[in-house]
Amino acid sequence: MSIKCPEWPTGVGHQALNEVSSTLDIARQNAGQFPNATWITATRQSASRGRRGRAWVAPEGNFYGTLSVPCTDPETASLRSFVAALALYDALHGVMGEGPTLALKWPNDVLLNSGKVAGILLESLTVQGQIWGVAVGIGVNLIAAPSTAQVEDGAVYPVSVKGEAGEDVTPDVFLKHLAPAFSHWDTQLTSFGFNAIRTAWLNRAARLGETITARLPNEDVTGRFETVDENGYLVLNTPKGTRQIAAGDVFF
């Protein structure tokens, strides 16, 4: 398939690196150095990580990038995981076409044909002890996915763009789709607030209206996935009433 790339967003920077420990590490080390939003990408990562410090398998050819965004409002910063998810959804459609099925899994995953193809990890950026911004770390399985033996029991199985759609997409081409998509949805957030983002995300949500389980540090909560509220919290209808969950791992 011939892939036409959209225009790079005005004012957004890009640092392309070879091997690094993690693009999130580079963003943290350079906090405050970029006056505008800046993408940091790497060919390889030697110490990739996912949520709760889990290792992230990182073969060359997959996409590894972090967007460093100046932002001093912690609440707005945390909502950028939804912006990133919508951007990934659009970018993946851009490189694959309309055939494969995509869905967004709360809080930070993108599903391709029901398997996990991408993950998002947010970390705060500080300068001299003060919040400066947010680092939006993104990993996408473009050419390869971890084996099921490398993921947590009960977790969504991993897939790749190559394996599911048969498309050879380079990280550079993927970024050319992802960066404009992120800028579009981020403008929606900063201009109109979270409601527009929330509505768009829910329209693409996996298992909305179905029974799911949220695994918390001290308990598992099972209930009907009702919505995501104005704070980005997962809302479950459980036998004991409505539960609003700020953070956790969702299992189907």
CORBEL-V346251 format. One record per helix or strand of 2 or more residues. SS is the DSSP state (H for helix, E for strand). FROM is the first residue (numbers start at 1). TO is the last residue. Records with the same first field share a line. If there is no record, write none. Layout:
SS = FROM-TO, FROM-TO
This chain:
E = 13-20, 38-45, 63-70, 102-105, 109-112, 115-127, 130-140, 211-215, 220-228, 234-238, 241-245, 249-251
H = 23-29, 51-53, 74-78, 80-96, 148-150, 161-165, 171-192, 194-203
